Amino acid sequence: MVKTKKDIKREWYIVDAKGQILGRLATKVASTLYGKGKKNFMPNIDMGDYVVLINAKDVKVTGRKMENKIYWRHTGYPGGIRKKTLKEILRTKPEEAVKKAVKGMLPKNKIAREAFKRLRVFAGESHNIKKEMKELKL
């Protein structure tokens, strides 16, 4: 039973996104970040683990989402709405597409914001994390 933050044992997991479907991958990663797979999960305590995701550029989507899925943002100025398709984002910054998908799968609360900080996403095979990691089964 976890009583304080010091009692929480956080693990490091590595996930290879090559050939994985974006949404299914995001749900598994979000669940691991939030700690829902742990046997002593409590929703009021941040119990999640660290996740390192590699090969974000090789993620797949089904259907016509590459052309039809649009990401909107606003510059803050009048008329400053900008939009990009998933195809454009995966070509320029594939890490951002995966991060947005995972963030959307997490609940909108303080614990989830802390959990999201434990996600590391890399476009390619190489990463700079020097921790002992387990492979996350998808």
C-alpha positions as CSV (number, residue, x, y, z in Angstrom):
1,M,0.0,0.0,0.0
2,V,1.4,3.4,-1.0
3,K,1.3,6.0,1.8
4,T,3.5,8.8,0.5
5,K,5.2,9.8,-2.7
6,K,8.5,8.3,-1.5
7,D,6.9,4.8,-1.4
8,I,6.2,4.9,-5.2
9,K,8.6,2.8,-7.3
10,R,8.8,4.3,-10.8
11,E,10.0,2.1,-13.7
12,W,11.4,3.2,-17.1
13,Y,9.8,1.6,-20.2
14,I,10.9,1.9,-23.8
15,V,8.3,1.7,-26.7
16,D,9.1,1.2,-30.3
17,A,6.5,3.0,-32.4
18,K,7.6,1.5,-35.7
19,G,4.5,0.2,-37.5
20,Q,2.2,0.9,-34.6
21,I,-1.3,2.5,-34.9
22,L,-1.1,6.0,-33.4
23,G,-4.3,5.9,-31.3
24,R,-3.8,2.4,-29.9
25,L,-0.2,3.3,-29.1
26,A,-1.3,6.5,-27.3
27,T,-3.8,4.7,-25.1
28,K,-1.2,2.2,-23.8
29,V,1.4,4.9,-23.2
30,A,-1.2,7.1,-21.4
31,S,-2.3,4.3,-19.2
32,T,1.4,3.5,-18.3
33,L,2.1,7.2,-17.6
34,Y,-0.9,7.5,-15.3
35,G,-0.2,4.2,-13.5
36,K,-3.5,2.5,-14.2
37,G,-1.8,-0.9,-14.8
38,K,-0.4,-1.1,-11.3
39,K,-2.1,-3.4,-8.8
40,N,-2.2,-0.7,-6.1
41,F,-3.5,2.1,-8.4
42,M,-5.2,5.0,-6.6
43,P,-6.6,7.8,-8.7
44,N,-5.7,10.5,-6.2
45,I,-1.9,9.6,-6.2
46,D,0.5,10.0,-9.1
47,M,1.8,6.4,-9.5
48,G,2.8,6.3,-13.1
49,D,6.0,5.3,-14.8
50,Y,8.4,6.9,-17.3
51,V,8.0,6.1,-21.0
52,V,10.6,6.6,-23.7
53,L,9.1,6.3,-27.2
54,I,11.4,5.9,-30.2
55,N,10.7,5.8,-34.0
56,A,7.8,8.3,-33.8
57,K,8.3,9.1,-37.5
58,D,7.3,5.5,-38.4
59,V,3.9,5.6,-36.7
60,K,0.8,4.6,-38.8
61,V,-2.8,5.8,-38.9
62,T,-5.8,4.1,-40.4
63,G,-8.3,5.5,-43.0
64,R,-7.7,8.9,-44.5
65,K,-6.5,10.6,-41.3
66,M,-3.2,11.7,-43.0
67,E,-5.1,14.2,-45.1
68,N,-8.3,14.7,-43.1
69,K,-7.0,15.1,-39.5
70,I,-6.3,18.7,-38.9
71,Y,-4.4,20.3,-35.9
72,W,-5.4,23.9,-35.1
73,R,-3.5,26.5,-33.2
74,H,-3.8,30.2,-32.7
75,T,-1.0,32.8,-32.7
76,G,-2.8,35.1,-30.3
77,Y,-3.4,37.8,-32.9
78,P,-6.8,38.5,-34.6
79,G,-7.2,36.2,-37.6
80,G,-4.2,34.2,-36.4
81,I,-5.6,30.7,-36.7
82,R,-3.2,28.2,-38.3
83,K,-3.9,24.7,-39.3
84,K,-1.7,21.7,-40.4
85,T,-2.7,18.2,-41.4
86,L,-1.3,15.1,-39.7
87,K,0.8,14.4,-42.8
88,E,2.6,17.8,-42.5
89,I,3.2,17.4,-38.8
90,L,4.6,13.9,-39.2
91,R,6.9,15.2,-41.9
92,T,8.2,18.2,-39.9
93,K,7.9,17.2,-36.2
94,P,6.7,13.6,-35.7
95,E,7.3,13.9,-31.9
96,E,4.5,16.5,-31.6
97,A,1.9,14.3,-33.3
98,V,2.6,11.5,-30.8
99,K,2.7,13.9,-27.8
100,K,-0.7,15.4,-28.8
101,A,-2.3,12.0,-29.1
102,V,-1.0,10.9,-25.7
103,K,-2.0,14.1,-24.0
104,G,-5.5,13.8,-25.4
105,M,-5.8,10.3,-23.9
106,L,-4.9,11.5,-20.4
107,P,-7.5,13.0,-18.1
108,K,-7.5,16.8,-17.8
109,N,-6.2,17.2,-14.2
110,K,-3.2,18.1,-12.1
111,I,-1.9,14.5,-11.8
112,A,-2.1,14.0,-15.6
113,R,-0.1,17.1,-16.2
114,E,2.6,15.8,-14.0
115,A,2.4,12.4,-15.7
116,F,2.8,13.9,-19.1
117,K,6.2,15.3,-18.1
118,R,7.5,11.7,-17.8
119,L,7.0,11.1,-21.5
120,R,10.1,11.3,-23.8
121,V,9.5,11.0,-27.5
122,F,12.2,10.7,-30.2
123,A,11.7,10.7,-33.9
124,G,14.4,8.2,-34.7
125,E,16.0,5.1,-33.2
126,S,18.5,6.9,-31.0
127,H,17.8,8.5,-27.6
128,N,20.0,10.1,-24.9
129,I,18.4,8.4,-21.9
130,K,20.9,6.3,-19.9
131,K,18.6,4.4,-17.6
132,E,17.8,0.7,-17.4
133,M,14.5,0.2,-19.3
134,K,12.0,-2.5,-19.8
135,E,10.1,-3.0,-23.0
136,L,6.4,-2.1,-22.8
137,K,4.3,-4.8,-24.3
138,L,1.6,-3.4,-26.7
